[in-house]
Amino acid sequence: MNDKTAKPVAKLAGVTSFGLDDSDYIAPPPREIRDKAKAGGELLGFQSDKPTQAAAPVAPKKRARQPSQYPDHYNLRLRDGDRERLDEYAYRHRMAKGEVFGLMLDLLEAEEQRNMKGDK
């Protein structure tokens, strides 16, 4: 036959021996007595490592969302050399890359205006 059909013996709180007979079983005291003993121990200075009540999970405080300084996001596909040139220029002049990009647009528009005046 098969031993898997036998159910395992349930663990008993307060067992004083590890024998197979249940004659040494000591029932745990009722909740009131345990609470009273715990309170008496705390008065004597013994603090429990376990919290007395299950602490409610504290939700992290959400910061107020600040309005974005840069409301528009733009993705550019740049070649490696152009990306390095932009980064180097921004670093050399201690400017944000967005400011460098705005400066490039201003220069392009000025060049366009100059070319339009020259064509007339």
BADOPA-331320 format. One record per residue (C-alpha): x, y, z; residue number from 1; residue in three letters. Coordinates in nm, 4 decimals, padded with zeros to 6 digits. Example, Ala and Ser with C-alpha at 12.3 -4.5 7.8 and 13.67 -1.06 7.14 Angstrom:
// residues 2
@xx->01.2300, yy->-00.4500, zz->00.7800, n->1, res->ALA
@xx->01.3670, yy->-00.1060, zz->00.7140, n->2, res->SER
This chain:
// residues 120
@xx->00.0000, yy->00.0000, zz->00.0000, n->1, res->MET
@xx->00.0924, yy->00.3669, zz->-00.0119, n->2, res->ASN
@xx->00.1931, yy->00.5909, zz->00.2832, n->3, res->ASP
@xx->00.0826, yy->00.9076, zz->00.1024, n->4, res->LYS
@xx->-00.2790, yy->00.8543, zz->00.2013, n->5, res->THR
@xx->-00.2035, yy->00.9176, zz->00.5707, n->6, res->ALA
@xx->-00.2521, yy->01.2834, zz->00.6693, n->7, res->LYS
@xx->00.0331, yy->01.4536, zz->00.8547, n->8, res->PRO
@xx->-00.0193, yy->01.5198, zz->01.2233, n->9, res->VAL
@xx->-00.1099, yy->01.8848, zz->01.2913, n->10, res->ALA
@xx->00.1376, yy->02.0879, zz->01.4939, n->11, res->LYS
@xx->00.0148, yy->02.1670, zz->01.8416, n->12, res->LEU
@xx->00.1103, yy->02.4832, zz->02.0271, n->13, res->ALA
@xx->00.2470, yy->02.4153, zz->02.3713, n->14, res->GLY
@xx->00.3763, yy->02.0614, zz->02.3108, n->15, res->VAL
@xx->00.6444, yy->01.9855, zz->02.5671, n->16, res->THR
@xx->00.7850, yy->01.6714, zz->02.4084, n->17, res->SER
@xx->00.8354, yy->01.5442, zz->02.0616, n->18, res->PHE
@xx->00.6968, yy->01.1975, zz->02.1237, n->19, res->GLY
@xx->00.4121, yy->01.0525, zz->01.9245, n->20, res->LEU
@xx->00.1645, yy->01.0447, zz->02.2119, n->21, res->ASP
@xx->-00.0459, yy->01.3505, zz->02.2976, n->22, res->ASP
@xx->-00.0303, yy->01.2925, zz->02.6739, n->23, res->SER
@xx->00.2227, yy->01.5763, zz->02.7234, n->24, res->ASP
@xx->00.0096, yy->01.8349, zz->02.5428, n->25, res->TYR
@xx->-00.0394, yy->02.1602, zz->02.7318, n->26, res->ILE
@xx->-00.3115, yy->02.3836, zz->02.5860, n->27, res->ALA
@xx->-00.2099, yy->02.7484, zz->02.5282, n->28, res->PRO
@xx->-00.3719, yy->02.9960, zz->02.7669, n->29, res->PRO
@xx->-00.6735, yy->03.1955, zz->02.6514, n->30, res->PRO
@xx->-00.6272, yy->03.5309, zz->02.4749, n->31, res->ARG
@xx->-00.7175, yy->03.7401, zz->02.7857, n->32, res->GLU
@xx->-00.4493, yy->03.5751, zz->02.9963, n->33, res->ILE
@xx->-00.1879, yy->03.6161, zz->02.7208, n->34, res->ARG
@xx->-00.2786, yy->03.9845, zz->02.6777, n->35, res->ASP
@xx->-00.2606, yy->04.0406, zz->03.0532, n->36, res->LYS
@xx->00.0805, yy->03.8706, zz->03.0740, n->37, res->ALA
@xx->00.2064, yy->04.0753, zz->02.7809, n->38, res->LYS
@xx->00.0883, yy->04.4006, zz->02.9425, n->39, res->ALA
@xx->00.2538, yy->04.3006, zz->03.2709, n->40, res->GLY
@xx->00.5798, yy->04.2250, zz->03.0902, n->41, res->GLY
@xx->00.5692, yy->04.5633, zz->02.9124, n->42, res->GLU
@xx->00.5243, yy->04.7348, zz->03.2507, n->43, res->LEU
@xx->00.8419, yy->04.5612, zz->03.3655, n->44, res->LEU
@xx->01.0273, yy->04.6865, zz->03.0580, n->45, res->GLY
@xx->01.0061, yy->04.3893, zz->02.8232, n->46, res->PHE
@xx->00.9117, yy->04.5160, zz->02.4779, n->47, res->GLN
@xx->00.7837, yy->04.2821, zz->02.2101, n->48, res->SER
@xx->00.9609, yy->04.2637, zz->01.8772, n->49, res->ASP
@xx->00.6295, yy->04.2060, zz->01.7050, n->50, res->LYS
@xx->00.3888, yy->04.4981, zz->01.6626, n->51, res->PRO
@xx->00.0785, yy->04.4793, zz->01.8783, n->52, res->THR
@xx->-00.1528, yy->04.5541, zz->01.5868, n->53, res->GLN
@xx->-00.0998, yy->04.4987, zz->01.2206, n->54, res->ALA
@xx->00.0193, yy->04.8358, zz->01.1025, n->55, res->ALA
@xx->-00.1803, yy->04.9713, zz->00.8126, n->56, res->ALA
@xx->00.0385, yy->05.0172, zz->00.5074, n->57, res->PRO
@xx->00.1384, yy->05.3789, zz->00.4924, n->58, res->VAL
@xx->00.0718, yy->05.5298, zz->00.1538, n->59, res->ALA
@xx->00.3629, yy->05.7437, zz->00.0394, n->60, res->PRO
@xx->00.2835, yy->06.1119, zz->00.0357, n->61, res->LYS
@xx->00.2398, yy->06.2325, zz->-00.3171, n->62, res->LYS
@xx->00.4075, yy->06.5543, zz->-00.4008, n->63, res->ARG
@xx->00.2052, yy->06.8231, zz->-00.5687, n->64, res->ALA
@xx->00.2832, yy->06.8008, zz->-00.9352, n->65, res->ARG
@xx->00.4811, yy->07.1000, zz->-01.0497, n->66, res->GLN
@xx->00.3945, yy->07.2498, zz->-01.3859, n->67, res->PRO
@xx->00.6543, yy->07.1495, zz->-01.6386, n->68, res->SER
@xx->00.9117, yy->07.4109, zz->-01.7267, n->69, res->GLN
@xx->00.9328, yy->07.2508, zz->-02.0687, n->70, res->TYR
@xx->00.5758, yy->07.1549, zz->-02.1659, n->71, res->PRO
@xx->00.6695, yy->07.0197, zz->-02.5103, n->72, res->ASP
@xx->00.8877, yy->06.7187, zz->-02.5611, n->73, res->HIS
@xx->01.0550, yy->06.6636, zz->-02.8932, n->74, res->TYR
@xx->01.2549, yy->06.3655, zz->-03.0062, n->75, res->ASN
@xx->01.5255, yy->06.4108, zz->-03.2661, n->76, res->LEU
@xx->01.7123, yy->06.1471, zz->-03.4583, n->77, res->ARG
@xx->02.0718, yy->06.2619, zz->-03.4778, n->78, res->LEU
@xx->02.3808, yy->06.1046, zz->-03.6188, n->79, res->ARG
@xx->02.6552, yy->06.0240, zz->-03.3711, n->80, res->ASP
@xx->02.8775, yy->06.3091, zz->-03.4858, n->81, res->GLY
@xx->02.5972, yy->06.5668, zz->-03.4687, n->82, res->ASP
@xx->02.4932, yy->06.4502, zz->-03.1252, n->83, res->ARG
@xx->02.8504, yy->06.4805, zz->-03.0011, n->84, res->GLU
@xx->02.8830, yy->06.8293, zz->-03.1518, n->85, res->ARG
@xx->02.5607, yy->06.9455, zz->-02.9820, n->86, res->LEU
@xx->02.6667, yy->06.7982, zz->-02.6465, n->87, res->ASP
@xx->03.0150, yy->06.9499, zz->-02.6767, n->88, res->GLU
@xx->02.8799, yy->07.2946, zz->-02.7657, n->89, res->TYR
@xx->02.6331, yy->07.2875, zz->-02.4750, n->90, res->ALA
@xx->02.9084, yy->07.1782, zz->-02.2360, n->91, res->TYR
@xx->03.1612, yy->07.4305, zz->-02.3651, n->92, res->ARG
@xx->02.9179, yy->07.7234, zz->-02.3259, n->93, res->HIS
@xx->02.7532, yy->07.5866, zz->-02.0098, n->94, res->ARG
@xx->02.4097, yy->07.5940, zz->-02.1688, n->95, res->MET
@xx->02.1199, yy->07.3549, zz->-02.1520, n->96, res->ALA
@xx->02.0721, yy->07.1524, zz->-02.4680, n->97, res->LYS
@xx->01.7268, yy->07.3038, zz->-02.5107, n->98, res->GLY
@xx->01.8794, yy->07.6521, zz->-02.5088, n->99, res->GLU
@xx->02.1343, yy->07.5449, zz->-02.7699, n->100, res->VAL
@xx->01.8531, yy->07.4071, zz->-02.9835, n->101, res->PHE
@xx->01.6598, yy->07.7364, zz->-02.9516, n->102, res->GLY
@xx->01.9749, yy->07.9284, zz->-03.0468, n->103, res->LEU
@xx->02.0181, yy->07.7080, zz->-03.3537, n->104, res->MET
@xx->01.6589, yy->07.7816, zz->-03.4591, n->105, res->LEU
@xx->01.7135, yy->08.1561, zz->-03.4111, n->106, res->ASP
@xx->02.0283, yy->08.1435, zz->-03.6245, n->107, res->LEU
@xx->01.8541, yy->07.9407, zz->-03.8955, n->108, res->LEU
@xx->01.5671, yy->08.1888, zz->-03.9102, n->109, res->GLU
@xx->01.8092, yy->08.4818, zz->-03.9270, n->110, res->ALA
@xx->01.9969, yy->08.3091, zz->-04.2093, n->111, res->GLU
@xx->01.6703, yy->08.2458, zz->-04.3892, n->112, res->GLU
@xx->01.5723, yy->08.6144, zz->-04.3580, n->113, res->GLN
@xx->01.9126, yy->08.7219, zz->-04.4852, n->114, res->ARG
@xx->01.8845, yy->08.4885, zz->-04.7843, n->115, res->ASN
@xx->01.5351, yy->08.6149, zz->-04.8660, n->116, res->MET
@xx->01.6579, yy->08.9782, zz->-04.8650, n->117, res->LYS
@xx->01.9528, yy->08.8821, zz->-05.0854, n->118, res->GLY
@xx->01.7249, yy->08.7103, zz->-05.3424, n->119, res->ASP
@xx->01.5216, yy->09.0269, zz->-05.4039, n->120, res->LYS
